[in-house]
Amino acid sequence: MKQPEASQPPYARIIASIEDLPGLENLSDWLVKALAPVTKRQKLMDLLHGRLFGHSLHPPLSDLPLGMWGSVPVLDLIGDRRGATALTAAGCLAAGATAATGAADWSVTYGRDRRLALVHGLANTAALGFQLTSLSARLRGQTARGRLLSLAGLTVGAAAAYLGGDLILDRAMTVNHTAFIAGPGEWTDVAGDTDVTEGTLMAVDVDDRKVVLTRVAGKVCALENTCTHAGGPLNEGTVEDGVVVCPWHGSRFRLSDGAVLGGPATFPEPQLQTRKIRGRIQVRGREG
């Protein structure tokens, strides 16, 4: 249940007002269409999402430009003009990679999360604009102007980082949605052996959560039903050649072992142990 506005802490009211800014939904829809030629390139998107590295690339990359730009005022203070200029430029380059990975993660968000993430991205774009202008001023010898613009960019970047922190820590974007799911510790009866068939997905209740069952090459497989990317229900997805496709964002997991074969998911789907006893399927804990 949503808290009454009066009882919400100030930061929550500020974030709520930000994500409700008029025009964000229309701008989001336009950007999704504009980015469609890129987001349809699966191999590129897998790279940008960080699937090959085991987790999202955007959060760690975002530390680079902010860290570099945050060090610039220190170099300005001690009079290292060349160092400050070089670090401003390096931060701008790092911001490019950060923006690309952030746009990829943003492309698979919806609703209020998409709107807030868009403001996060726009604020970071503004921060980059300040820093590029600062770099230009520094290269022209306008040191005082460059310093002022650096501080302005750093301030805007810090505000954008706060929004990014809310998206990850409060709304669990780009984190593993099965990280704290485990068990059962004992073998648990869940279904009849004949009820689990090849090419179909059967959701069963285990410890107050859902586990999805199916067969691959005759073997019963059990995976957590919660998609690691955003919590989508895998049992509502489709099966293609031994792979389950999440209905929400199209993440692909191999049913035999839960390996992630396609993003935006970057974490594998946890696999449970299975066995057959007197015509009944039982599951227990996680494999490995």
C-alpha positions as CSV (number, residue, x, y, z in Angstrom):
1,M,0.0,0.0,0.0
2,K,1.3,3.4,-0.9
3,Q,2.1,5.7,2.0
4,P,-0.1,8.8,2.4
5,E,1.9,11.7,1.0
6,A,2.0,13.6,4.3
7,S,3.7,10.6,6.0
8,Q,6.3,10.1,3.4
9,P,9.8,11.4,4.2
10,P,10.9,14.5,2.2
11,Y,13.3,12.6,-0.1
12,A,10.4,10.2,-1.1
13,R,8.1,13.1,-1.9
14,I,10.8,14.7,-4.0
15,I,11.4,11.5,-6.0
16,A,7.7,11.0,-6.4
17,S,7.3,14.5,-7.8
18,I,10.3,14.0,-10.2
19,E,8.9,10.8,-11.7
20,D,5.5,12.4,-12.2
21,L,6.9,15.3,-14.2
22,P,4.6,15.9,-17.2
23,G,6.0,14.8,-20.6
24,L,8.2,12.0,-19.3
25,E,6.0,9.3,-20.6
26,N,5.8,10.7,-24.1
27,L,9.5,11.4,-24.2
28,S,10.2,7.8,-23.0
29,D,8.0,6.4,-25.7
30,W,9.8,8.5,-28.4
31,L,13.2,7.4,-27.1
32,V,12.2,3.7,-27.1
33,K,11.2,4.0,-30.8
34,A,14.3,5.9,-31.6
35,L,16.6,3.3,-30.0
36,A,14.7,0.4,-31.5
37,P,17.3,-0.2,-34.3
38,V,20.0,-0.6,-31.6
39,T,18.0,-2.5,-29.0
40,K,17.0,-5.1,-31.6
41,R,20.7,-6.1,-31.9
42,Q,20.8,-8.8,-29.4
43,K,24.6,-9.4,-29.2
44,L,25.3,-5.7,-28.7
45,M,22.6,-5.5,-26.0
46,D,24.0,-8.6,-24.3
47,L,27.4,-6.8,-24.2
48,L,25.9,-3.5,-22.9
49,H,23.8,-5.3,-20.3
50,G,26.9,-7.1,-19.0
51,R,25.8,-10.6,-19.5
52,L,29.3,-11.8,-20.5
53,F,30.6,-10.3,-17.3
54,G,28.1,-11.8,-14.9
55,H,26.3,-8.6,-13.8
56,S,25.3,-5.2,-15.1
57,L,28.1,-3.0,-16.4
58,H,26.4,0.4,-15.7
59,P,26.7,0.7,-11.9
60,P,30.5,0.0,-11.8
61,L,31.1,2.1,-14.9
62,S,29.2,5.1,-13.4
63,D,31.9,5.3,-10.7
64,L,34.5,6.2,-13.2
65,P,33.3,9.6,-14.5
66,L,32.1,10.7,-11.0
67,G,35.4,9.6,-9.5
68,M,37.5,11.5,-12.1
69,W,35.3,14.6,-12.0
70,G,35.3,14.5,-8.2
71,S,39.1,14.7,-8.2
72,V,39.3,17.7,-10.5
73,P,38.5,20.3,-7.9
74,V,41.3,18.9,-5.7
75,L,43.8,19.3,-8.6
76,D,42.4,22.8,-9.2
77,L,43.0,23.6,-5.6
78,I,46.7,22.5,-5.7
79,G,47.2,24.3,-9.0
80,D,47.7,21.3,-11.3
81,R,46.0,22.7,-14.4
82,R,47.2,20.1,-16.8
83,G,46.1,17.3,-14.5
84,A,42.7,18.8,-14.0
85,T,42.2,19.2,-17.7
86,A,43.3,15.7,-18.4
87,L,41.0,14.2,-15.7
88,T,38.1,16.2,-17.0
89,A,38.6,14.8,-20.5
90,A,39.0,11.3,-19.2
91,G,35.8,11.6,-17.2
92,C,34.0,12.7,-20.3
93,L,35.2,9.6,-22.2
94,A,34.2,7.3,-19.4
95,A,30.8,9.0,-19.3
96,G,30.2,7.8,-22.9
97,A,30.6,4.1,-22.0
98,T,28.5,4.7,-18.9
99,A,25.7,6.3,-20.9
100,A,25.6,3.5,-23.4
101,T,25.3,0.8,-20.8
102,G,22.7,2.9,-18.9
103,A,20.6,3.4,-22.0
104,A,20.6,-0.4,-22.5
105,D,19.4,-1.0,-19.0
106,W,16.9,1.8,-19.3
107,S,15.4,0.3,-22.5
108,V,13.9,-2.7,-20.5
109,T,12.2,-0.6,-17.8
110,Y,8.6,0.3,-17.5
111,G,6.2,2.8,-15.8
112,R,7.5,4.8,-12.9
113,D,10.9,3.2,-12.9
114,R,11.3,4.2,-16.6
115,R,10.3,7.7,-15.9
116,L,12.7,8.1,-12.9
117,A,15.5,6.4,-14.8
118,L,15.0,8.8,-17.7
119,V,15.4,11.8,-15.4
120,H,18.5,10.1,-14.0
121,G,19.9,9.8,-17.6
122,L,18.9,13.4,-18.5
123,A,20.6,14.7,-15.4
124,N,23.8,12.8,-16.2
125,T,23.6,14.1,-19.8
126,A,23.4,17.6,-18.3
127,A,26.4,16.8,-16.1
128,L,28.4,15.7,-19.1
129,G,27.4,18.9,-20.9
130,F,28.8,21.0,-18.1
131,Q,32.0,19.0,-18.0
132,L,32.5,19.2,-21.8
133,T,32.0,22.9,-21.6
134,S,34.5,23.1,-18.7
135,L,37.0,21.1,-20.8
136,S,36.5,23.5,-23.7
137,A,37.1,26.5,-21.4
138,R,40.2,25.0,-19.8
139,L,41.7,24.2,-23.3
140,R,41.2,27.9,-24.2
141,G,42.9,29.0,-21.0
142,Q,39.7,30.2,-19.3
143,T,40.7,28.4,-16.0
144,A,38.3,30.2,-13.7
145,R,35.3,29.5,-16.0
146,G,36.4,25.9,-16.3
147,R,36.6,25.4,-12.5
148,L,33.1,26.8,-12.1
149,L,31.6,24.6,-14.8
150,S,33.4,21.6,-13.3
151,L,31.8,22.2,-9.9
152,A,28.4,22.7,-11.6
153,G,28.7,19.4,-13.5
154,L,29.8,17.6,-10.3
155,T,26.8,18.9,-8.4
156,V,24.4,17.8,-11.1
157,G,26.2,14.4,-11.4
158,A,25.9,13.8,-7.7
159,A,22.1,14.5,-7.8
160,A,21.8,12.1,-10.8
161,A,23.8,9.5,-8.8
162,Y,21.4,9.8,-5.9
163,L,18.5,8.9,-8.3
164,G,20.5,6.0,-9.6
165,G,21.0,4.8,-6.1
166,D,17.3,4.9,-5.5
167,L,16.7,2.9,-8.6
168,I,19.1,0.1,-7.6
169,L,18.8,0.1,-3.8
170,D,15.1,0.8,-3.4
171,R,13.7,-0.6,-6.6
172,A,16.2,-3.4,-7.2
173,M,17.0,-2.5,-10.8
174,T,19.8,-4.6,-12.3
175,V,20.1,-6.8,-9.2
176,N,19.6,-10.5,-8.9
177,H,15.9,-11.0,-7.9
178,T,16.6,-14.6,-6.7
179,A,19.6,-13.7,-4.5
180,F,17.8,-14.4,-1.2
181,I,15.6,-17.3,-2.3
182,A,16.8,-20.7,-1.1
183,G,15.6,-24.1,0.0
184,P,13.7,-26.2,0.8
185,G,16.2,-27.9,2.9
186,E,14.3,-31.2,2.8
187,W,13.0,-33.2,-0.2
188,T,9.5,-31.8,-0.9
189,D,6.7,-33.4,-2.9
190,V,5.5,-31.0,-5.6
191,A,3.8,-32.9,-8.5
192,G,3.0,-36.2,-10.1
193,D,5.6,-37.6,-12.5
194,T,3.1,-37.7,-15.4
195,D,2.1,-34.1,-14.8
196,V,5.5,-32.8,-15.9
197,T,5.8,-32.9,-19.7
198,E,8.3,-31.9,-22.3
199,G,7.9,-28.4,-23.7
200,T,5.5,-27.2,-21.1
201,L,6.1,-25.1,-18.0
202,M,4.4,-26.1,-14.7
203,A,4.5,-23.7,-11.7
204,V,4.3,-25.4,-8.3
205,D,4.3,-24.0,-4.8
206,V,7.4,-24.5,-2.7
207,D,8.0,-22.6,0.6
208,D,5.6,-19.8,-0.2
209,R,7.1,-19.2,-3.7
210,K,6.8,-20.6,-7.2
211,V,9.2,-23.1,-8.8
212,V,8.8,-24.0,-12.5
213,L,9.0,-27.7,-13.6
214,T,9.5,-29.1,-17.1
215,R,11.3,-31.9,-18.9
216,V,14.3,-31.7,-21.2
217,A,15.3,-34.8,-23.0
218,G,13.1,-36.8,-20.6
219,K,14.8,-35.4,-17.4
220,V,12.8,-33.4,-15.0
221,C,14.2,-29.9,-14.5
222,A,13.3,-27.4,-11.7
223,L,14.2,-23.7,-11.8
224,E,13.1,-20.8,-9.6
225,N,10.1,-19.2,-11.3
226,T,11.2,-15.7,-10.5
227,C,13.3,-14.2,-13.4
228,T,16.7,-13.0,-12.0
229,H,16.4,-9.8,-14.1
230,A,13.2,-8.1,-12.9
231,G,11.2,-10.9,-11.2
232,G,9.1,-11.9,-14.1
233,P,7.1,-15.2,-13.9
234,L,8.9,-17.7,-16.1
235,N,5.9,-20.1,-16.1
236,E,4.1,-17.5,-18.2
237,G,6.9,-17.5,-20.8
238,T,7.6,-19.7,-23.7
239,V,9.9,-22.7,-24.3
240,E,12.2,-22.8,-27.3
241,D,14.6,-25.7,-27.9
242,G,15.2,-26.3,-24.2
243,V,15.3,-22.6,-23.3
244,V,12.7,-20.6,-21.4
245,V,12.0,-17.1,-22.5
246,C,10.8,-14.7,-19.8
247,P,7.5,-13.0,-20.8
248,W,8.6,-9.6,-19.4
249,H,11.8,-8.6,-21.1
250,G,12.8,-11.7,-23.2
251,S,15.7,-13.0,-21.0
252,R,16.6,-16.6,-22.0
253,F,17.6,-19.3,-19.6
254,R,18.6,-22.9,-20.4
255,L,16.2,-25.2,-18.6
256,S,18.7,-28.0,-18.0
257,D,20.9,-25.8,-15.8
258,G,19.5,-22.3,-15.6
259,A,22.4,-20.7,-17.5
260,V,21.5,-17.3,-18.9
261,L,21.8,-17.3,-22.7
262,G,20.4,-13.9,-23.5
263,G,19.9,-10.6,-21.7
264,P,18.8,-8.3,-20.2
265,A,19.3,-10.9,-17.4
266,T,22.9,-11.2,-16.3
267,F,22.5,-13.7,-13.5
268,P,21.7,-17.4,-14.1
269,E,18.4,-18.9,-12.9
270,P,18.9,-21.0,-9.8
271,Q,18.3,-24.7,-10.3
272,L,16.8,-27.0,-7.7
273,Q,17.6,-30.7,-7.2
274,T,14.9,-33.1,-8.4
275,R,14.1,-36.8,-7.8
276,K,11.2,-39.2,-8.5
277,I,9.8,-41.3,-5.6
278,R,6.8,-43.6,-6.2
279,G,5.6,-41.7,-9.1
280,R,5.9,-38.3,-7.5
281,I,8.4,-35.5,-8.2
282,Q,10.3,-34.0,-5.3
283,V,12.6,-31.0,-5.2
284,R,15.2,-29.8,-2.7
285,G,17.4,-26.7,-2.4
286,R,19.6,-25.4,-5.1
287,E,22.1,-27.4,-7.2
288,G,25.7,-26.7,-6.5
